[in-house]
């Protein structure tokens, strides 16, 4: 069964996640950006950020990107967001659905410690996503030029796992020291296997 990429308006609270974690600091940053925008600019932002989704069991919409933005918009009490449905898997049994999603690299069943979980660990709501400060750190490293933005699915999670085993965080969120250490690590050959690596080959 195929859908011809229908475009829907969906309440962000009704969107289902396809990952277990986000970086809460990133969510807070997106909320701050949203709060600065006038009404017209908010409409333009939503017009540029379609949520790519898959129709899953029970007719639920599972988003495969923009989890941080979706959570920020829930917290900002936004009524609806534009969703582009890429595939209709609503007729699949849940276990087959999740295997198919993972095969297509549309699901990331790993927890805040980088450990693989069962499919039933996926939360039903974006507001139930767990904070992973290393996911925040990996985004900060990219924004600071530590590595290039890459189209590889879940690239920032791969960087988060790389940093998780090498950088110790003091407190619940990464600070300047952790970022400095991470930027140095990002350009080493240890990180050369990661998407977007921008170190030097000598």
Residue pairs with C-beta under 8 A, 6 or more apart in sequence:
1 88
1 90
1 91
2 87
2 88
3 55
3 85
3 87
3 88
5 84
5 85
5 86
6 84
6 85
7 50
7 82
7 83
7 84
7 85
8 53
8 61
8 82
8 83
8 85
9 80
9 81
9 82
9 83
10 51
10 53
10 61
10 80
10 81
10 83
11 79
11 80
11 81
12 70
12 71
12 73
12 74
12 78
12 80
12 81
12 126
13 74
13 125
13 126
13 127
14 60
14 61
15 51
15 53
15 61
15 62
15 63
15 70
15 81
15 83
15 126
16 56
16 60
16 61
16 62
16 63
16 122
16 124
16 125
17 62
17 63
17 67
17 122
17 123
17 125
17 126
17 128
17 129
18 54
18 62
18 63
18 64
18 67
18 101
18 106
18 107
18 108
18 122
19 67
19 107
19 108
19 110
19 122
19 129
19 154
19 157
20 108
20 109
20 110
20 111
20 112
20 117
20 121
20 122
20 123
20 129
20 130
21 110
21 111
21 112
21 129
21 130
21 131
21 132
21 135
22 67
22 68
22 71
22 129
22 130
22 131
22 132
22 135
23 68
23 131
23 132
23 133
23 135
23 136
23 137
23 138
23 139
24 131
24 133
24 136
24 173
25 133
25 136
25 173
25 174
26 68
26 135
26 136
26 139
27 68
27 71
27 72
27 75
28 72
30 68
30 69
30 72
31 72
31 75
31 76
34 42
34 45
34 72
34 73
34 76
35 76
37 45
46 81
46 82
47 82
49 66
49 69
49 81
49 82
50 82
50 83
50 84
51 63
51 65
51 66
51 69
51 70
51 81
51 82
51 83
51 84
52 63
52 64
52 65
52 66
52 83
52 84
52 86
53 61
53 62
53 63
53 64
53 83
53 84
53 85
53 86
54 61
54 62
54 64
54 85
54 86
54 87
54 88
54 89
54 101
54 106
55 61
55 62
55 85
55 87
55 88
55 89
55 90
56 62
56 89
56 90
56 92
56 97
56 101
57 89
57 90
57 92
57 93
57 94
57 97
58 90
59 90
61 83
61 85
62 101
62 106
63 70
63 83
64 86
64 101
64 106
64 107
67 126
67 129
70 81
70 126
71 126
71 127
71 129
73 81
74 126
74 127
89 97
89 100
89 101
92 100
94 119
95 119
98 107
98 109
98 119
98 122
99 119
101 107
102 109
105 153
105 154
106 153
107 119
107 122
108 153
108 154
108 157
109 116
109 117
109 118
109 119
109 121
109 122
110 116
110 117
110 157
110 161
111 117
111 121
111 130
112 130
112 131
112 132
113 164
114 134
114 160
114 161
114 164
123 129
131 172
132 160
133 169
133 172
133 173
133 174
134 160
134 161
134 163
134 164
134 167
134 169
134 174
135 156
135 157
135 160
136 173
136 174
137 160
137 163
137 167
137 169
137 174
137 178
137 179
137 182
138 156
138 157
138 159
138 160
138 163
139 156
140 174
140 179
140 182
141 147
141 159
141 163
141 179
141 182
141 183
141 186
142 148
142 149
142 156
142 159
142 196
144 179
144 183
145 183
145 198
146 182
146 183
146 186
146 187
146 198
147 159
147 186
147 191
147 194
147 195
147 196
147 197
147 198
148 196
148 197
148 198
149 196
150 195
150 196
152 158
152 195
152 196
155 194
155 195
155 196
158 194
158 195
159 186
159 191
159 194
159 196
162 185
162 190
162 191
162 194
163 182
163 185
166 181
166 185
166 190
167 174
167 178
167 181
167 182
167 185
168 178
169 175
169 178
170 177
170 178
174 182
185 191
186 197
186 198
186 199
187 198
187 199
187 200
188 199
189 199
191 197
191 199
192 199
192 201
